[in-house]
Amino acid sequence: MGVIFNKIVCVDHTKLEVWAIEELQEYSKAEVDVYSDSPDSEKELLERIGEAEAIIVSWKTQIPKSVIEKCSQLKYIGMACSLYDDESANVALDFARSKGITVKGIFDYGDPGVIEFIISELIRLLHGFGENQWRKMPVELKDKKIGIIGLGTTGQLLAEAMLPLGVDVYYFSRSRKKDWEAKGLKYLSLSELLKTSEIISLHLPKNTELLGEQEFEAFGSGKILINTSLGLPFEEKAFVNWIKAEGNFAIFDGDGGASLSEATRGMSRVVSHQKSAGWSAETRRRLSKKVLENLKSYSA
């Protein structure tokens, strides 16, 4: 089987399924500790970790240098969340690695549900199937100009879903994606994308802030903003000024709107859901499988 840890701890609500916890137990000498909430303090987090050699953590709990320093037994940190880069990670990656600790994250587990949420909410807003309607008359997605900011997995899946519907799809990303341009996407600079698009969908790593007053001014009025990123990729004050303009709407799922103030979430023409889009039964199954695969790979 390979490496067996003295103890494995799921330090917060990782959303691992029961069968995955049972499989984790095969790699832990002591009983696996499973917590269903986030620790209230660093002290509580340290108490949860104790002498464990391996921990599993969701994106909601920070594992900073100060915690890693005090966990001398720690050998493995499994992130039950996406690991894009050091800047957006909730684990002090460089320091962990300098201590010989392996850190592994996962990718591509909740994206299909996010795409279904975006399309569903857009159609409701365009046709007035809910409390709001974008324009005076119901309109179709066909021929609308949609700008995708961040063409990672989720952005690509959104583009793939929109193109067959006759949507004009534009994108802005840190790097050009020539293969997607060959499929029909058009690359624009951020300022041009904002001016051109009627609808923008944000798909950016956590701790990325891209839109401020200047960008919202370029985006203008009579537009729709969608955010399903973890956190806010924009200045909230600038967003509040923008949403007050005639005809502007915004759509957030539970993750995308979690960092908004209560006052902003309650504003007119802000469609904000408590439930996160990417947490279907299928998502939890994919997440559980990928977290286990990472740990098994390390063990082997």
SVG drawing of the C-alpha trace seen along z (x, -y; Angstrom):
<svg xmlns="http://www.w3.org/2000/svg" viewBox="-42 -55 55 57">
<polyline fill="none" stroke="black" stroke-width="0.4" points="0.0,0.0 2.9,-2.4 3.1,-5.1 0.7,-4.9 0.3,-8.1 0.1,-8.1 -3.1,-10.1 -5.1,-12.0 -7.4,-14.9 -10.0,-16.6 -9.6,-20.0 -12.8,-21.6 -15.9,-20.8 -14.0,-19.3 -17.2,-17.8 -15.6,-14.4 -18.2,-11.7 -18.5,-8.9 -17.0,-6.3 -13.9,-8.5 -13.5,-8.9 -13.6,-5.2 -10.9,-4.8 -8.8,-7.5 -8.9,-5.3 -6.9,-2.7 -4.0,-5.2 -4.2,-6.3 -3.1,-4.2 -5.4,-6.3 -9.0,-7.0 -9.5,-9.8 -10.8,-13.0 -13.5,-14.7 -14.7,-18.2 -17.8,-19.6 -17.1,-23.3 -14.3,-25.8 -12.0,-26.5 -12.7,-29.8 -9.1,-30.6 -5.5,-29.5 -5.4,-28.0 -8.4,-25.8 -6.9,-24.8 -3.6,-23.8 -5.6,-21.7 -7.4,-20.0 -4.2,-19.1 -2.3,-18.0 0.4,-15.5 -1.2,-14.5 1.1,-13.7 -1.6,-14.4 -4.4,-16.9 -7.2,-17.5 -8.5,-21.1 -11.1,-23.0 -10.5,-26.5 -12.3,-28.1 -9.5,-27.5 -6.1,-29.2 -3.0,-27.2 -0.4,-29.9 3.3,-29.7 2.7,-30.2 0.6,-27.0 2.9,-25.0 5.9,-26.0 4.1,-24.5 3.1,-21.3 6.4,-19.4 4.8,-16.0 3.1,-17.3 4.1,-15.6 1.2,-16.0 -1.5,-18.6 -4.3,-17.6 -6.3,-20.6 -10.0,-19.6 -10.1,-22.6 -8.5,-24.0 -4.8,-24.9 -4.2,-27.4 -1.1,-29.2 0.8,-30.3 -1.0,-33.7 -4.5,-32.3 -3.8,-29.3 -5.0,-29.1 -1.9,-27.2 1.6,-28.8 2.9,-26.6 6.5,-27.8 7.1,-27.5 5.4,-24.1 7.6,-22.8 10.7,-24.3 9.8,-22.1 9.6,-19.0 5.7,-18.9 3.9,-17.8 0.9,-19.9 -1.5,-18.7 -4.7,-20.4 -7.3,-19.3 -8.8,-20.7 -11.9,-20.4 -14.4,-19.0 -17.3,-21.6 -17.3,-23.2 -20.3,-21.6 -22.6,-22.7 -21.3,-26.3 -22.0,-26.3 -25.6,-25.1 -26.1,-27.8 -24.9,-30.6 -27.0,-29.5 -30.1,-28.9 -29.8,-32.3 -29.1,-34.1 -32.1,-32.7 -34.3,-33.5 -33.1,-37.1 -33.3,-37.5 -36.8,-36.1 -38.1,-37.4 -38.9,-34.0 -38.0,-35.2 -38.5,-38.5 -36.3,-40.4 -36.2,-41.0 -33.1,-42.6 -35.0,-44.6 -38.5,-45.7 -39.2,-42.8 -37.9,-39.2 -34.8,-38.5 -32.9,-35.4 -29.2,-34.5 -28.7,-34.2 -26.5,-37.0 -25.7,-38.4 -22.2,-39.5 -20.7,-37.7 -17.3,-38.3 -15.5,-35.7 -12.8,-36.9 -10.5,-34.1 -10.3,-31.2 -9.5,-28.3 -11.5,-25.2 -14.8,-26.9 -14.4,-29.7 -13.7,-27.1 -16.8,-25.1 -18.9,-28.2 -17.6,-29.1 -18.3,-25.6 -21.9,-25.8 -22.5,-29.3 -21.1,-28.9 -23.8,-26.4 -26.5,-28.9 -25.3,-31.5 -23.7,-33.7 -20.8,-36.0 -18.1,-35.0 -15.2,-37.2 -12.5,-36.5 -9.7,-38.1 -7.0,-35.9 -3.4,-36.2 -2.4,-34.3 -3.9,-33.9 -5.7,-30.6 -5.2,-30.1 -7.0,-26.8 -10.1,-28.4 -9.9,-31.3 -10.0,-28.7 -13.3,-27.5 -14.8,-30.9 -13.8,-32.9 -12.5,-36.4 -9.6,-37.7 -9.9,-41.3 -8.0,-43.4 -9.8,-43.9 -10.9,-47.4 -12.1,-46.4 -13.9,-43.4 -15.8,-45.5 -16.8,-48.0 -17.9,-45.4 -19.7,-42.9 -23.3,-43.1 -22.7,-40.3 -19.5,-39.4 -18.8,-36.3 -15.8,-36.3 -13.8,-33.1 -10.7,-34.2 -8.6,-32.7 -9.2,-33.8 -7.5,-37.0 -7.5,-38.4 -9.0,-41.9 -9.3,-43.0 -12.2,-45.5 -12.2,-49.0 -14.0,-52.3 -12.3,-52.7 -13.2,-49.2 -16.8,-49.5 -17.1,-52.9 -15.8,-51.2 -18.4,-48.4 -21.2,-51.0 -24.9,-50.6 -27.6,-48.2 -25.2,-45.3 -25.1,-42.0 -22.2,-40.9 -21.9,-37.3 -19.5,-36.2 -19.0,-32.6 -15.3,-33.1 -14.2,-32.5 -14.3,-36.0 -14.7,-39.3 -12.5,-40.0 -13.6,-43.7 -13.7,-46.6 -17.1,-46.4 -17.5,-50.2 -16.9,-50.5 -19.4,-47.7 -22.1,-49.4 -21.7,-52.6 -22.1,-50.5 -25.1,-48.5 -27.0,-51.8 -26.9,-52.7 -30.0,-52.1 -30.4,-48.6 -27.5,-47.0 -27.9,-43.5 -25.5,-41.2 -25.8,-37.4 -23.9,-35.7 -23.9,-32.2 -23.1,-31.4 -19.3,-31.5 -19.3,-34.5 -21.4,-36.6 -20.1,-35.4 -17.7,-38.3 -20.3,-41.0 -21.7,-43.0 -25.2,-42.3 -26.3,-45.8 -24.8,-45.1 -26.5,-41.7 -29.8,-43.3 -29.6,-46.0 -32.0,-46.2 -31.0,-44.2 -28.5,-42.1 -29.5,-38.4 -27.6,-36.7 -28.0,-33.1 -26.9,-31.5 -26.3,-28.1 -23.0,-27.6 -23.3,-26.5 -20.6,-23.9 -21.8,-21.6 -23.9,-18.9 -23.8,-15.3 -21.5,-14.7 -19.2,-17.5 -18.7,-16.0 -18.1,-12.6 -15.4,-14.1 -13.8,-16.0 -13.7,-13.0 -12.1,-10.9 -9.5,-13.4 -8.5,-14.1 -8.1,-10.4 -6.1,-9.9 -3.6,-12.6 -3.1,-11.0 -2.8,-7.5 -0.2,-8.8 1.8,-10.3 1.5,-7.1 2.8,-5.0"/>
</svg>
